[in-house]
Amino acid sequence: MTIELEITPELQARIDAIAARSNLSASEVIADALENGHSLEWQERFLDKVNAGIEAADRGEFASRADIERVLNKYRPT
């Protein structure tokens, strides 16, 4: 189904920016908002957090070996 919708240039710019950052099409960004309730603001914050995590990992600011062992031990069968 094809639907045409008039939106403001500002809203289109936000959709286009989210699409570029997430490697999705503008249609996929809009579908995510409609199908999953992920507003543009939510999607922008999510991408910001993912980017911040990647940058921290690139700087070596990641979980310590002890942190990883603690999580693994939490879910290992006894």
C-alpha positions in Angstrom: 0.0 0.0 0.0 1.3 3.5 -0.8 0.2 6.4 1.3 1.2 10.0 0.6 1.6 12.3 3.6 2.6 15.9 3.8 5.1 16.6 6.6 7.1 19.6 7.6 10.7 19.9 6.2 12.0 19.7 9.8 10.2 16.4 10.4 11.4 15.1 7.0 15.0 16.1 8.0 14.7 14.1 11.3 13.4 11.0 9.5 16.1 11.3 6.9 18.8 11.7 9.6 17.5 8.6 11.5 17.4 6.6 8.3 21.0 7.6 7.4 22.3 6.7 10.9 20.5 3.4 11.1 20.9 2.3 7.5 17.2 2.1 7.1 14.9 3.7 4.5 12.7 6.6 5.5 9.7 4.3 5.1 11.3 1.8 7.5 11.8 4.5 10.1 8.2 5.6 9.8 6.9 2.0 9.8 8.9 1.4 13.0 7.3 4.4 14.6 3.8 3.2 13.6 4.2 -0.6 14.2 6.3 -0.5 17.4 5.5 2.8 18.9 9.1 4.0 18.6 8.7 7.7 18.2 11.3 9.7 16.3 12.6 11.0 19.7 12.9 7.5 21.0 14.8 6.4 17.8 17.1 9.4 18.0 17.9 8.7 21.7 18.4 5.0 21.0 20.9 5.8 18.2 22.7 8.3 20.5 23.1 5.6 23.1 24.3 3.0 20.7 26.9 5.5 19.3 28.0 6.4 22.8 28.5 2.7 23.6 30.5 2.1 20.5 32.7 5.1 21.2 33.3 4.0 24.8 34.2 0.5 23.6 36.6 2.0 21.0 38.3 3.9 23.9 38.6 0.6 25.8 36.0 1.6 28.3 34.2 -1.7 28.3 33.3 -4.3 30.9 36.2 -5.7 32.9 36.9 -9.4 33.0 35.4 -9.6 36.5 32.2 -7.9 35.2 31.9 -10.4 32.4 32.6 -13.4 34.7 30.0 -12.1 37.2 27.3 -12.0 34.4 28.3 -15.4 33.0 28.2 -17.0 36.5 24.8 -15.5 37.1 23.3 -17.4 34.2 25.4 -20.6 34.4 23.5 -23.7 35.4 24.3 -24.9 38.9 
